[in-house]
Amino acid sequence: MSTIDRQSPEESRRPAAWLLWSLATIALWGAWGLVSKVASEGVDAYVNQLLYTVGLAPLMVFVAWNVWKRSAKESVEARRRGVFWAFLTGILGGVGNLAFFEALVKGGKASIVAPVTALFPMVTVVLAMLFLKERLGRVQWFGLALAFVAIYLLSI
Amino acid sequence: MHIWLGFAALALIFWGITGVTQKLSTNSISSERSFLWFCWAMVALSAVVLLVARPHQGLATIVLVSSIAGGALNGLGAWTSFRALESGGKASIVISLISLYPLLTVLLAVVILGERLTWMQTTGACVAIAAAILLSLEGTPRPEA
């Protein structure tokens, strides 16, 4: 009998790794909204973005090491294409950061700006539908409608 | 309309576009390599920002630490989200679970910063979080005709 899929009682009591990583993500991104508001009390959006990049630097070194160590076998063409889109993602993400910081500098509460900006998948799903020809499920259509309701409620 | 809401909407639009460009990137390269080039773009953007930014001396320590911690927290969060997906978590569950992060921001802002929300804003924040979760769920592909 195979024991590959069998978990010991101790293992089954242990939370799944993906759950722990997901909870860590919630903690890290949740705290980001808070510290961004604190920072916005003393610096403008541009300086905030500069210091943000300073904070990102140590992780960059770690990730660069990982990428170098596990050099994936990607074709030159695929790598070029992937790097182009990743770089564009960074530029757009950075401009989005500037707008996020500016929203906080202009008096937006962290408790409102964070939920509003977390609605960004509404733009993604619409663009994916238009340009990637993806289809929306009923749940996503409902989510999209709720997103508009949320923005209306928060803008009153 | 409040001016901050306009900027929040702008952030939402730019981050929304990154959802597509990131997907196009990870179709061709690993998520870690994609993240690395995302970071390089942040460095490039910061070099441009340096031309318009006016860093001044005498920043309060709390402001300086919070601002730098912001980059570390957001970057680490992106990395842990990749790890969650690589550790066998289903994308539909992991992504909708991590969409709950604004809930923590709301909680921390109310408890630590003493922010107060009206009844309407509380409802709006709850609806926004529910919408973000629903939007993160992948639609079931329709069978081919």
Interface residues (C-beta under 8 A of the other chain):
Chain A: A16 A17 W18 L19 W21 S22 A24 T25 I26 A27 L28 W29 G30 A31 W32 G33 L34 V35 S36 K37 V38 A39 E41 G42 V43 D44 Y46 V47 N48 Q49 L50 L51 Y52 T53 V54 G55 L56 A57 P58 L59 M60 V63 A64 N66 V67 R70 A72 E74 A78 R79 R81 G82 V83 F84 W85 A86 F87 L88 T89 G90 I91 L92 G93 G94 V95 G96 N97 L98 A99 F100 E102 A103 L104 K106 G107 G108 K109 A110 S111 I112 V113 A114 P115 V116 T117 A118 L119 F120 P121 M122 V123 T124 V125 V126 L127 A128 F131 L132 E134 R135 L136 G137 R138 V139 Q140 F142 G143 L144 L146 A147 V149 A150 I151 Y152 L153 L154 S155 I156
Chain B: M1 H2 I3 W4 L5 G6 F7 A8 A9 L10 A11 L12 I13 F14 W15 G16 I17 T18 G19 V20 T21 Q22 K23 L24 S25 T26 N27 S28 I29 S30 E32 R33 S34 F35 L36 W37 F38 C39 W40 A41 M42 V43 A44 L45 S46 V49 L50 V52 A53 R54 P55 L59 A60 I62 V63 L64 S66 S67 I68 A69 G70 G71 A72 L73 N74 G75 L76 G77 W79 T80 S81 R83 A84 L85 S87 G88 G89 V94 L97 I98 S99 L100 Y101 P102 L103 L104 T105 V106 L107 L108 A109 V110 I112 L113 E115 L117 M120 Q121 T123 G124 A125 V127 A128 I129 A130 A131 A132 I133 L134 L135 S136 L137 E138 G139 T140 P141 R142
